[in-house]
Amino acid sequence: MFHAPINARGERFSPFAAPLSFGARPAPFPAPLDLCRDQVPAAEDCDGLRFAAAARKLACGQAFRPAFATGDWRVFASFCIARRLAAGHRVMIAGRADRTLRFVVEGSLWQECASGPRRPKVLQAGAILGEDALFSDATDDLDVRTLEDSLLLDLSLPRQKELTAACPEIGFELLRAAGAVIAARGRAAEGRDELATN
């Protein structure tokens, strides 16, 4: 059986085999290599940037502080659904499986644990909610309600997977920052246990 050499096949059938005229420049690559940075057009009022500003001001372990550039926050926000909720709205119900991450942009929420050692607390703007769902399929043991009119960014599991597939760097940083919130919560619980035993 006759096989043409690879070079000959490439020369014969390639649409790019036409010689360039002397001095002509090759066409530029159609897309930049860093696809995650500027997919979303710049907007002066981006919910992701407002959330980032609130998280920087928040002085607690529940603050979500990934190492995102400005463009990363815009890309991140484009995968989320913004929801404005009235006071008293139930955001999470204990015993239900909910794999959605929530980010508090405006307002405040009341969070209490149906079982376990977690104390009730108020979540302010800049806090993340539901970070355990990134690492576990277990049902939630939290009951969460809005204390006032609030704006949340919801990132469902399917959208989080799409974000990670489209922009792996942003997806990895999301996991790292959510893990930092979980670790801070664990350290705070250990500190309370030590005080209780002394």
C-alpha positions as CSV (number, residue, x, y, z in Angstrom):
1,M,0.0,0.0,0.0
2,F,1.3,3.4,-0.9
3,H,1.6,6.1,1.8
4,A,2.5,9.7,1.0
5,P,5.0,11.3,3.4
6,I,3.5,13.6,6.0
7,N,5.3,16.6,4.5
8,A,4.0,16.0,1.0
9,R,0.4,15.6,2.3
10,G,0.6,18.8,4.3
11,E,2.0,20.7,1.3
12,R,-0.6,19.3,-1.1
13,F,-3.8,19.8,1.0
14,S,-3.0,22.7,3.3
15,P,-5.1,25.9,2.6
16,F,-2.2,27.8,4.2
17,A,0.4,26.6,1.8
18,A,0.2,29.6,-0.5
19,P,3.4,31.5,-0.4
20,L,3.4,34.9,1.3
21,S,4.4,37.9,-0.7
22,F,7.8,39.3,0.3
23,G,7.4,41.7,3.2
24,A,3.9,40.6,4.1
25,R,3.2,40.1,7.7
26,P,1.3,37.0,8.9
27,A,-2.2,37.5,10.2
28,P,-2.5,38.0,14.0
29,F,-3.9,35.2,16.1
30,P,-7.6,35.8,16.3
31,A,-7.9,35.6,20.1
32,P,-5.7,36.6,23.0
33,L,-4.1,33.7,24.9
34,D,-5.5,34.9,28.3
35,L,-9.2,34.3,27.6
36,C,-10.4,34.7,31.2
37,R,-9.4,38.4,31.8
38,D,-11.6,40.5,29.6
39,Q,-14.5,38.4,28.3
40,V,-17.1,40.7,29.9
41,P,-17.3,44.3,28.8
42,A,-16.2,46.8,31.4
43,A,-19.1,48.2,33.5
44,E,-18.9,50.9,36.1
45,D,-21.4,49.2,38.3
46,C,-20.5,45.5,38.5
47,D,-22.0,43.4,41.3
48,G,-18.8,41.4,41.5
49,L,-16.7,44.5,42.1
50,R,-19.2,45.8,44.7
51,F,-18.9,42.4,46.5
52,A,-15.1,42.6,46.4
53,A,-15.1,46.1,47.9
54,A,-17.4,44.8,50.7
55,A,-15.3,41.8,51.4
56,R,-12.2,43.9,51.8
57,K,-13.9,45.9,54.5
58,L,-15.3,42.8,56.3
59,A,-13.1,41.8,59.3
60,C,-14.2,38.2,59.9
61,G,-13.4,34.7,58.7
62,Q,-16.5,34.6,56.5
63,A,-15.1,37.2,54.1
64,F,-14.4,35.8,50.7
65,R,-11.1,37.2,49.4
66,P,-9.8,35.5,46.3
67,A,-6.8,37.0,44.5
68,F,-8.9,38.2,41.5
69,A,-8.0,41.0,39.2
70,T,-10.7,43.5,38.2
71,G,-11.4,41.6,35.0
72,D,-11.6,38.4,37.0
73,W,-14.4,39.8,39.2
74,R,-16.3,40.8,36.1
75,V,-16.0,37.3,34.6
76,F,-16.9,35.7,37.9
77,A,-20.0,37.9,38.2
78,S,-21.1,37.0,34.7
79,F,-21.5,33.3,35.8
80,C,-23.6,34.3,38.8
81,I,-27.3,35.2,39.1
82,A,-28.0,38.4,41.0
83,R,-31.1,38.1,43.3
84,R,-32.6,40.9,45.3
85,L,-34.4,39.5,48.3
86,A,-36.9,41.2,50.7
87,A,-36.4,41.0,54.5
88,G,-37.4,37.7,56.0
89,H,-36.8,35.6,52.8
90,R,-35.5,32.1,53.5
91,V,-32.3,31.7,51.6
92,M,-31.4,28.2,52.8
93,I,-33.5,25.6,54.6
94,A,-31.9,23.0,56.9
95,G,-32.1,19.4,55.5
96,R,-32.2,20.4,51.9
97,A,-29.4,19.6,49.4
98,D,-28.3,22.8,47.9
99,R,-25.0,23.0,46.0
100,T,-25.2,26.8,45.4
101,L,-22.6,29.3,46.5
102,R,-24.0,32.6,47.6
103,F,-22.2,35.9,48.0
104,V,-23.7,38.8,50.0
105,V,-23.3,42.0,48.0
106,E,-25.7,44.2,50.0
107,G,-27.7,43.7,53.2
108,S,-27.3,41.1,55.9
109,L,-28.5,37.6,56.7
110,W,-29.2,35.6,59.9
111,Q,-27.6,32.2,59.9
112,E,-28.3,29.5,62.5
113,C,-27.3,25.8,62.5
114,A,-30.1,23.2,63.0
115,S,-27.6,20.8,64.5
116,G,-24.0,20.9,65.5
117,P,-21.7,23.4,67.3
118,R,-22.0,26.4,65.1
119,R,-23.4,29.5,66.8
120,P,-26.0,31.7,65.1
121,K,-24.5,34.7,63.4
122,V,-25.1,37.6,61.1
123,L,-23.6,37.6,57.7
124,Q,-22.7,41.0,56.3
125,A,-22.0,42.2,52.8
126,G,-18.7,40.6,51.6
127,A,-19.5,37.2,53.2
128,I,-19.8,33.8,51.4
129,L,-22.5,31.3,52.2
130,G,-22.7,27.6,51.3
131,E,-18.9,27.1,50.8
132,D,-19.1,23.5,52.2
133,A,-21.1,22.5,49.1
134,L,-17.9,22.8,47.0
135,F,-16.5,19.9,48.9
136,S,-19.4,17.8,50.1
137,D,-22.7,16.3,48.8
138,A,-24.2,16.4,52.3
139,T,-27.5,18.2,53.0
140,D,-27.3,21.6,54.6
141,D,-27.7,22.0,58.3
142,L,-28.1,25.8,58.0
143,D,-31.3,27.9,58.2
144,V,-30.6,31.3,56.6
145,R,-32.9,34.3,56.3
146,T,-32.4,37.9,55.2
147,L,-32.6,40.4,57.9
148,E,-33.1,43.3,55.5
149,D,-33.5,43.9,51.8
150,S,-30.4,42.2,50.4
151,L,-28.6,41.5,47.1
152,L,-27.0,38.1,46.6
153,L,-25.0,36.6,43.8
154,D,-25.8,32.9,43.4
155,L,-23.3,30.5,41.7
156,S,-25.0,27.1,41.1
157,L,-22.9,24.0,40.8
158,P,-23.5,23.7,37.0
159,R,-22.4,27.4,36.5
160,Q,-19.4,26.8,38.8
161,K,-18.3,23.9,36.6
162,E,-18.8,26.1,33.5
163,L,-16.7,28.8,35.1
164,T,-13.9,26.3,36.0
165,A,-13.9,24.9,32.5
166,A,-13.9,28.3,30.8
167,C,-11.4,29.9,33.2
168,P,-9.4,27.4,35.2
169,E,-7.4,30.0,37.0
170,I,-10.5,31.7,38.3
171,G,-12.1,28.4,39.2
172,F,-9.0,27.3,41.2
173,E,-8.8,30.7,43.0
174,L,-12.5,30.3,43.9
175,L,-11.8,26.9,45.5
176,R,-8.8,28.2,47.3
177,A,-10.6,31.3,48.8
178,A,-13.6,29.2,49.8
179,G,-11.3,26.7,51.5
180,A,-9.7,29.6,53.4
181,V,-13.1,30.6,54.7
182,I,-13.7,27.0,55.9
183,A,-10.3,26.8,57.5
184,A,-10.9,30.1,59.3
185,R,-14.2,28.8,60.6
186,G,-12.4,25.7,61.9
187,R,-9.7,27.7,63.7
188,A,-12.4,29.9,65.4
189,A,-14.3,26.7,66.6
190,E,-11.0,25.3,68.0
191,G,-10.4,28.6,69.9
192,R,-13.9,28.4,71.4
193,D,-13.4,24.8,72.4
194,E,-10.1,25.7,74.1
195,L,-11.7,28.5,76.1
196,A,-14.6,26.2,77.1
197,T,-12.2,23.6,78.5
198,N,-10.0,26.0,80.4
